[in-house]
Amino acid sequence: MAQRPTVRWNEGKQRWMAWVRFPDGSRRKVERVDKADAQTGLDALLTLRAQAEDPEPPRRRMATFAEVIEAWFADGCPNVAPSRSSRHARVKSPNTIANARQLLGTSVIPVIGSLKVDRTTTRRLEELFESMVATHATSTIDRNWNYLNQALQHGQRNRTISTDPAADVLLPAKRPSKPRRSFTLEQTRALITEAIPADPRPAMWLTGLMCGLRPGELAGLRWPYLDIDSDSPAIEIAEAAIEVDDRYVGQGSPKTARSRRRIALHPLLVAALQRHRDEQRLLGLYDDEAIVFCTRNGTPMTKSNMRRAFQQLCKNAGLGEDWTTYELRHSFVSLVSDQLDDLVKVADLAGHVDTRTTEGYRHNVRPSLPHAVEAWDQFLESPGSAGDRPARSD
């Protein structure tokens, strides 16, 4: 009986190696830097031999990172590994695919694209991510790793590569992210009474502030989902704008199933939207099925254009220009939760999956918290409180 192949150290090549002979007389070699990886490769070849399958020649199987990533792009960037909560395939939106192309195309492929995946160590990939620390945010580094790991998992499943060196990568220590914020009560009053009415797009900013829409939901809002003429005016969030390379490419579904929601509209916002519709009609830009907040040419506003316009609004209001349109949503959650004091209701209005997400959006909107004073007022005014009892005499 032939001796079972084993992994052995090759001093000349400084690698762990093993050979497997197949029934057709061909011989395949496993060559890895790490012994565990070599043993995994050897086990895979032995499994193939037991199944009487002949793998492709080693040279064809030695794919580069660029080849594996491009194959992943060609198949639509699928998630090929099951998550903890689901084993179903997940389809990425065009915007997510564009983001993956941009990140891997600028930060990963130029650096390691020519390297052979099966000959690259985990440490080499860690050096790649460590080099990004000076120029990339922690969230950007995380997304680079996530997309790269998905591409390599896709390559493993298709037997293009035999190892995934990204699976065990230890990313650099997290850096504090830029804190999100919201407008205070005073800032909100100033915006609503002074800055927004003087802006060319008052209805758009009021909709974002008073309904808490995501930037994509605000940019993709269409007239069929606005009811501003009935006795119960409301807005239905059922679509969001899809952008690829900062260009509008069409309408898509909201971020999650919970994002689909219907919100009643305040009379102030209803009046602003009706006036906006009248102005659109005068300019010849109104259409029953069209985007609500479009450019002067009638084309949909991109999220970057919307962000620049919002920064100009904040600058004109004396609030600085380092605000983002997403902070309109943070302000909505903070202001509404300050008034309702019921996070479940606020989570429903914001379209959040649960209140834990809502907590991350809530910020203090008052210079001081009045809850302690209110609590003591209720206690002292209640029957039988210390304020109603006569002072003890000794």
Legacy VTK file of the C-alpha trace (Angstrom):
# vtk DataFile Version 3.0
C-alpha trace
ASCII
DATASET POLYDATA
POINTS 394 float
0.000 0.000 0.000
1.365 3.391 -0.989
2.454 5.674 1.809
0.073 8.555 2.548
1.580 11.913 1.442
2.696 14.213 4.241
3.636 17.862 4.547
7.406 18.412 4.768
9.607 21.455 5.188
11.716 22.441 2.142
14.782 24.249 3.454
15.776 25.596 0.044
12.446 27.223 -0.688
11.620 27.935 2.955
8.143 26.515 2.482
6.015 23.564 3.544
5.397 21.225 0.626
3.605 17.996 -0.276
2.951 15.984 -3.458
-0.050 13.870 -4.442
-0.072 11.451 -7.379
-3.395 10.947 -9.187
-4.675 7.801 -10.931
-3.877 9.254 -14.368
-0.208 9.443 -13.399
-0.120 13.216 -12.921
1.343 14.686 -9.774
0.148 17.821 -7.972
2.117 19.894 -5.524
1.068 21.899 -2.462
3.401 24.723 -1.494
2.601 27.074 1.382
4.367 29.382 3.828
2.353 28.127 6.802
2.252 24.443 7.706
-1.452 24.557 8.542
-2.259 26.032 5.124
-0.139 23.359 3.439
-1.929 20.603 5.358
-5.305 22.082 4.332
-4.205 22.111 0.695
-2.939 18.559 0.928
-6.217 17.364 2.457
-8.116 18.988 -0.408
-5.971 17.192 -3.002
-6.409 13.873 -1.219
-10.172 14.408 -1.228
-10.067 15.069 -4.969
-7.990 11.949 -5.528
-10.469 9.867 -3.544
-13.257 11.235 -5.720
-11.203 10.481 -8.844
-11.248 14.142 -9.881
-8.292 15.807 -11.560
-7.617 19.382 -10.475
-6.424 22.030 -12.883
-2.667 22.474 -13.306
-1.064 24.463 -10.475
-0.101 27.380 -12.721
-3.735 27.932 -13.670
-4.815 27.716 -10.048
-2.273 30.265 -8.823
-4.602 33.231 -9.239
-3.635 36.768 -8.275
-5.639 39.042 -6.010
-6.600 41.180 -9.019
-7.952 38.120 -10.882
-9.953 36.894 -7.896
-11.415 40.348 -7.214
-12.344 40.922 -10.854
-14.080 37.527 -10.971
-16.055 38.548 -7.879
-17.066 41.811 -9.587
-18.089 39.932 -12.728
-20.473 37.753 -10.679
-22.096 40.776 -8.997
-20.111 40.799 -5.724
-22.131 38.015 -4.038
-21.941 37.150 -0.358
-21.043 33.485 -0.641
-20.701 32.613 3.050
-23.750 32.265 5.326
-24.129 34.780 8.138
-25.008 33.967 11.733
-28.668 34.759 11.076
-29.202 33.533 7.511
-27.934 31.106 4.906
-29.717 32.849 2.047
-27.836 34.612 -0.725
-27.821 38.402 -0.450
-27.891 40.658 -3.485
-25.921 43.897 -3.328
-27.302 47.167 -4.627
-25.547 48.931 -7.544
-24.404 51.606 -5.101
-22.725 49.019 -2.843
-21.031 47.369 -5.827
-19.763 50.759 -6.989
-18.419 51.427 -3.493
-16.619 48.070 -3.478
-15.063 48.793 -6.870
-13.905 52.214 -5.742
-12.376 50.996 -2.484
-10.646 47.854 -3.753
-9.631 49.585 -6.986
-7.823 52.418 -5.204
-6.553 50.876 -1.953
-6.063 47.133 -2.492
-5.493 46.150 -6.124
-2.696 48.697 -6.776
-0.767 47.354 -3.760
-1.294 43.569 -3.798
-3.133 42.944 -7.069
-0.197 41.143 -8.703
0.492 38.834 -5.720
-0.540 35.179 -5.849
-3.278 34.618 -3.281
-2.141 31.120 -2.279
1.406 32.359 -1.676
0.453 35.422 0.371
0.492 35.339 4.150
-2.013 36.858 6.518
0.756 39.084 7.851
1.267 40.605 4.399
-2.381 41.640 4.307
-2.115 43.066 7.814
0.741 45.267 6.577
-1.552 46.485 3.794
-4.258 47.570 6.235
-1.722 49.080 8.638
-0.481 51.299 5.789
-4.007 52.716 5.421
-4.205 54.075 8.966
-2.663 57.440 8.114
-5.032 58.137 5.227
-8.227 56.157 5.870
-10.894 56.168 8.552
-11.424 53.004 10.587
-14.779 52.391 8.880
-13.120 52.614 5.443
-10.441 50.094 6.459
-13.175 47.778 7.748
-15.064 47.964 4.448
-11.867 47.295 2.448
-11.249 44.150 4.482
-14.888 43.051 4.245
-14.998 43.345 0.449
-11.604 41.667 0.045
-12.619 38.780 2.296
-15.876 38.302 0.363
-13.948 38.210 -2.918
-11.543 35.590 -1.552
-14.404 33.489 -0.171
-15.931 33.621 -3.644
-12.621 32.427 -5.106
-12.434 29.540 -2.641
-15.972 28.435 -3.409
-15.184 28.457 -7.146
-11.896 26.603 -6.499
-9.889 29.428 -8.056
-7.820 29.607 -4.872
-7.398 27.205 -1.985
-6.812 29.630 0.900
-8.246 32.897 2.194
-5.392 34.812 3.845
-7.807 37.620 4.780
-9.936 35.407 7.027
-7.637 35.703 10.050
-6.434 39.277 9.501
-6.165 41.416 12.637
-7.023 44.987 11.660
-5.345 48.044 13.216
-6.731 49.474 16.440
-9.885 51.523 16.036
-9.593 55.270 15.945
-12.348 57.513 17.308
-14.776 58.319 14.508
-16.119 61.782 13.865
-19.007 62.159 16.320
-22.410 62.774 14.843
-24.433 65.641 16.272
-27.803 67.316 16.021
-29.200 70.812 16.165
-30.165 72.167 19.554
-33.627 73.557 20.251
-32.358 77.105 19.698
-30.578 76.206 16.464
-33.672 74.409 15.171
-35.900 77.412 15.886
-33.427 79.671 14.095
-33.350 77.351 11.087
-37.127 77.047 10.838
-37.929 80.724 11.362
-35.006 82.410 9.584
-32.525 80.341 7.566
-34.811 77.821 5.840
-37.447 80.342 4.642
-34.648 82.399 3.042
-33.158 79.365 1.257
-34.033 78.430 -2.364
-35.175 74.961 -1.181
-37.183 75.469 2.034
-39.523 72.499 1.475
-36.612 70.067 1.029
-34.896 71.049 4.278
-38.172 71.044 6.235
-38.973 67.562 4.902
-35.563 66.260 5.928
-35.756 67.855 9.369
-39.412 67.171 10.219
-39.603 63.623 8.784
-36.075 62.318 9.436
-35.463 60.929 5.952
-32.136 59.427 4.993
-30.296 61.414 2.276
-31.129 58.769 -0.326
-34.798 58.761 0.723
-34.946 62.556 0.522
-33.206 62.672 -2.868
-35.430 59.899 -4.249
-38.784 61.140 -2.921
-41.432 61.225 -5.688
-44.822 62.966 -5.809
-46.911 59.724 -5.801
-45.722 59.132 -2.220
-46.758 62.562 -0.950
-50.336 63.180 0.163
-50.626 66.917 0.841
-54.237 67.576 -0.201
-56.261 65.261 2.043
-57.506 65.813 5.577
-54.735 63.512 6.847
-51.604 64.591 4.947
-48.734 62.090 5.094
-45.540 61.002 3.429
-44.795 57.394 2.509
-41.159 56.326 2.450
-41.104 53.506 -0.098
-38.162 54.368 -2.363
-34.636 55.738 -2.265
-32.375 57.188 -4.933
-29.617 54.886 -6.226
-26.325 56.444 -7.231
-23.264 54.954 -8.897
-20.085 57.048 -9.047
-22.038 60.050 -7.741
-24.590 59.768 -10.552
-28.288 59.071 -10.201
-29.152 55.768 -11.882
-32.713 55.149 -10.691
-34.975 54.272 -7.788
-34.487 51.429 -5.347
-35.955 50.060 -2.139
-35.258 51.694 1.235
-32.376 50.420 3.344
-34.368 47.800 5.298
-37.901 46.439 5.470
-38.530 48.594 8.557
-37.495 51.641 6.536
-40.817 51.499 4.692
-43.032 53.734 6.783
-45.764 56.377 6.620
-45.454 59.615 8.603
-48.129 62.236 9.213
-47.151 65.742 8.096
-47.224 68.913 10.196
-49.298 71.802 8.739
-46.129 73.906 8.397
-44.530 71.242 6.199
-47.743 70.717 4.217
-47.886 74.429 3.382
-44.228 74.410 2.319
-44.734 71.369 0.054
-47.865 72.858 -1.540
-45.991 76.065 -2.279
-43.087 74.041 -3.684
-45.480 72.177 -5.979
-46.996 75.446 -7.221
-43.521 76.816 -8.007
-42.619 73.597 -9.866
-45.730 73.957 -11.989
-44.890 77.570 -12.859
-41.390 76.493 -13.926
-42.724 73.570 -15.958
-40.878 71.043 -13.783
-43.851 69.358 -12.126
-44.934 65.859 -13.094
-47.204 63.509 -11.140
-44.541 60.775 -11.180
-41.434 62.950 -10.957
-38.852 63.541 -8.242
-40.052 66.113 -5.718
-36.752 67.921 -5.121
-34.994 68.242 -8.467
-32.410 70.591 -9.955
-33.229 73.637 -12.060
-33.056 71.400 -15.122
-35.532 68.941 -13.672
-32.923 66.240 -13.040
-32.652 64.445 -9.660
-30.284 65.997 -7.139
-27.302 63.871 -6.201
-26.515 63.377 -2.545
-23.228 65.274 -2.912
-25.047 68.277 -4.416
-27.564 68.096 -1.610
-24.770 68.005 0.968
-23.086 71.098 -0.469
-26.398 72.982 -0.542
-27.058 72.006 3.079
-23.624 73.180 4.168
-24.324 76.525 2.519
-27.628 76.738 4.397
-25.879 76.101 7.722
-23.188 78.634 6.878
-25.816 81.277 6.112
-27.482 80.484 9.439
-24.221 81.086 11.308
-23.864 77.425 12.337
-20.668 76.722 10.401
-20.365 74.646 7.240
-19.074 71.324 8.583
-22.554 69.771 8.768
-23.797 66.812 6.723
-27.297 66.060 5.449
-27.313 62.897 7.560
-27.264 65.112 10.630
-30.744 66.322 9.655
-31.815 62.768 10.470
-29.894 62.834 13.750
-31.600 66.125 14.601
-35.023 64.640 13.838
-34.433 61.694 16.185
-32.988 63.912 18.932
-35.742 66.550 18.797
-38.634 64.105 18.541
-37.304 61.846 21.322
-36.859 64.928 23.525
-40.566 65.684 23.110
-42.035 62.154 23.064
-39.677 60.449 25.528
-40.688 57.112 23.915
-37.896 55.462 21.942
-40.161 52.769 20.488
-42.279 55.399 18.740
-39.181 57.289 17.608
-37.646 54.089 16.192
-40.836 53.505 14.182
-40.739 57.063 12.805
-37.054 56.767 11.865
-37.450 53.297 10.341
-34.906 51.737 12.688
-34.757 47.999 13.295
-34.776 48.491 17.078
-34.297 51.141 19.751
-30.581 50.363 20.112
-30.020 51.954 16.717
-32.178 54.914 17.735
-30.064 55.435 20.863
-27.045 56.056 18.635
-28.920 58.841 16.859
-30.157 60.614 19.978
-28.194 63.593 21.254
-28.849 66.213 23.901
-30.707 69.183 22.439
-30.979 71.205 25.649
-28.186 73.070 27.473
-29.113 71.136 30.642
-31.333 68.170 31.377
-34.477 69.187 33.303
-35.500 65.690 34.345
-34.189 65.918 37.918
-36.033 69.193 38.549
-39.254 67.777 37.083
-38.930 64.641 39.209
-38.462 66.607 42.422
-41.378 68.911 41.525
-43.667 65.902 41.146
-42.395 64.383 44.383
-42.778 67.548 46.457
-46.219 68.318 45.029
-47.608 64.824 45.644
-49.788 64.137 48.734
-47.843 62.912 51.719
-44.564 64.300 50.498
-42.001 65.857 52.813
-43.323 69.310 51.898
-46.786 68.503 53.336
-45.596 67.160 56.702
-44.931 69.477 59.650
-41.378 69.877 60.736
-40.311 67.584 63.569
-39.813 69.265 66.937
-37.335 67.856 69.399
LINES 1 395
394 0 1 2 3 4 5 6 7 8 9 10 11 12 13 14 15 16 17 18 19 20 21 22 23 24 25 26 27 28 29 30 31 32 33 34 35 36 37 38 39 40 41 42 43 44 45 46 47 48 49 50 51 52 53 54 55 56 57 58 59 60 61 62 63 64 65 66 67 68 69 70 71 72 73 74 75 76 77 78 79 80 81 82 83 84 85 86 87 88 89 90 91 92 93 94 95 96 97 98 99 100 101 102 103 104 105 106 107 108 109 110 111 112 113 114 115 116 117 118 119 120 121 122 123 124 125 126 127 128 129 130 131 132 133 134 135 136 137 138 139 140 141 142 143 144 145 146 147 148 149 150 151 152 153 154 155 156 157 158 159 160 161 162 163 164 165 166 167 168 169 170 171 172 173 174 175 176 177 178 179 180 181 182 183 184 185 186 187 188 189 190 191 192 193 194 195 196 197 198 199 200 201 202 203 204 205 206 207 208 209 210 211 212 213 214 215 216 217 218 219 220 221 222 223 224 225 226 227 228 229 230 231 232 233 234 235 236 237 238 239 240 241 242 243 244 245 246 247 248 249 250 251 252 253 254 255 256 257 258 259 260 261 262 263 264 265 266 267 268 269 270 271 272 273 274 275 276 277 278 279 280 281 282 283 284 285 286 287 288 289 290 291 292 293 294 295 296 297 298 299 300 301 302 303 304 305 306 307 308 309 310 311 312 313 314 315 316 317 318 319 320 321 322 323 324 325 326 327 328 329 330 331 332 333 334 335 336 337 338 339 340 341 342 343 344 345 346 347 348 349 350 351 352 353 354 355 356 357 358 359 360 361 362 363 364 365 366 367 368 369 370 371 372 373 374 375 376 377 378 379 380 381 382 383 384 385 386 387 388 389 390 391 392 393
